[in-house]
Amino acid sequence: MGLFRDLGNKVEKFKQASEAAADEEASHECRDCGEKFFADRETCPECGSSDVTPLGE
């Protein structure tokens, strides 16, 4: 079982690092739920809100 636990820990660390990198590179953010994403959208893909704004403005 130790092998699977170690693999699970490594996958979780990779997931967290990937999410952190994605947040740093995101170009848009939902003002309602805080979700960050790359595409210019009229609605948030996470919560459906129309309060989406480009980052840096």
N, C-alpha and C positions, 0 to 999 in steps of 0.2 A: 504493500500500500504506500510505502514511502516514495516510490517512483511517481505514482499518480499525484500525490500531495505536492511533491517538488514541481512537477509539470504544471499543476494548477496554480501554484504560486508564481511561476514564471509567466504564465499566460496572463494572470491578473496584473502583474507589474508592467507587462507590455501594453495591456489595455489602458492602464492609467497613464503611461507615458504617451501613448497615441492620442488619448483624449486631451491631454495638456498641450501637445503640439498642435492639435487641430484648433483648440481655442486661441492659441497665439496667432495662427494664420488666418482665422476667420475674417470675412469681410462684412458680414451683416449680423445683427442681433435683434432678437425679439425683446421689446421693452416690457412685455407682460411676464414672460416666464424666464427670460435670461438666456435662452438657447442661442448659441452662436453657430453660424453656418456660412457656406461659401457662395451660394448663388443668390442673386437678387430675386427675391420672391415677394409677392403681394401679401401672402399669408405665411405664418410660421408653420414649419412642417411638424413641430412638436405639439403645439397647443391650438393652432388654427387662428390665432390672433392676427389682426391686420396692422398691428403696431410694430412694423419691422423697419429698422433704420440701418443705414450703412455705418459701420464703425469709423471713428475718426472725424465725425461731424458733430 
